[in-house]
Amino acid sequence: MNATSDYLSRMDADRDGRVSIVEYQDWLSYAFDGMDKNRDGTLSPEEQPSGRGKPITRTEHRDRLAEGFKRQDTNHDGYLNAKELSAPPQ
């Protein structure tokens, strides 16, 4: 198994061989969850790596991930396959 297919299999929660937008958002939200120390669903400036900036809600974070997903979904089928997952967003 190569690194891309291994990564896909870890993200693919329902094991259908492709990654849905929700699976993508859930997998890539680990960093948000780790930084949200008070578990209020918003990264305050103090919780962000730079210690400054505007607050970021979990919804805003997931919306940004959705934008990246849509750019990577080059065949526009609503899922990422191994090839799309390994390519940088367009």
C-alpha positions in Angstrom: 0.0 0.0 0.0 1.4 3.4 -0.9 1.2 6.5 1.3 -1.7 8.0 -0.5 -3.9 4.9 -0.4 -3.0 4.5 3.3 -4.0 8.1 4.0 -7.2 7.5 2.0 -8.0 4.4 4.0 -7.6 6.2 7.3 -9.9 9.1 6.2 -12.5 6.7 4.6 -14.7 6.1 7.7 -17.3 4.1 5.8 -14.7 2.1 3.9 -16.3 2.7 0.4 -12.9 3.5 -1.2 -13.5 7.2 -1.5 -13.5 10.2 0.9 -16.7 12.3 1.3 -16.7 15.9 2.2 -17.8 15.1 5.8 -15.0 12.4 6.2 -12.5 15.0 4.9 -13.8 17.7 7.3 -13.9 15.3 10.2 -10.4 14.0 9.6 -8.8 17.4 9.1 -10.5 18.9 12.1 -8.1 17.2 14.6 -5.9 20.2 14.7 -8.8 22.6 15.4 -10.0 20.2 18.2 -6.6 20.1 19.7 -6.2 23.8 19.8 -9.7 24.5 21.2 -8.6 24.1 24.8 -11.8 25.4 26.4 -14.0 23.3 24.0 -16.3 26.3 23.1 -16.2 25.6 19.3 -14.2 28.8 18.6 -10.5 29.3 18.4 -9.7 32.5 20.2 -6.6 34.4 19.3 -4.9 32.9 22.4 -5.6 29.4 21.2 -4.1 30.0 17.7 -0.4 29.3 17.0 0.4 33.0 16.5 -1.5 34.0 19.6 -3.3 36.6 17.7 -5.8 37.0 14.9 -9.6 37.0 14.7 -11.6 34.2 16.3 -12.3 31.2 14.1 -15.5 29.2 14.7 -15.7 25.4 14.0 -18.2 26.3 11.3 -15.8 28.7 9.6 -13.1 26.1 9.8 -15.3 23.4 8.2 -16.4 25.9 5.5 -12.7 26.5 4.6 -12.1 22.7 4.5 -15.1 22.4 2.2 -13.6 25.0 -0.2 -10.4 23.0 -0.4 -12.3 19.8 -0.9 -14.2 21.2 -3.8 -10.9 22.4 -5.5 -9.4 18.9 -5.1 -12.6 17.1 -6.4 -11.5 17.6 -10.0 -14.1 15.2 -11.4 -16.8 16.9 -9.4 -18.4 13.7 -8.1 -18.6 14.9 -4.5 -15.8 12.5 -3.4 -12.0 12.3 -3.4 -10.3 9.3 -4.8 -6.7 8.4 -4.2 -5.5 10.4 -7.2 -7.5 13.5 -6.2 -6.4 13.2 -2.6 -2.7 13.1 -3.6 -2.9 16.1 -5.9 -2.7 19.7 -4.5 -5.9 21.7 -4.7 -6.3 23.5 -8.0 
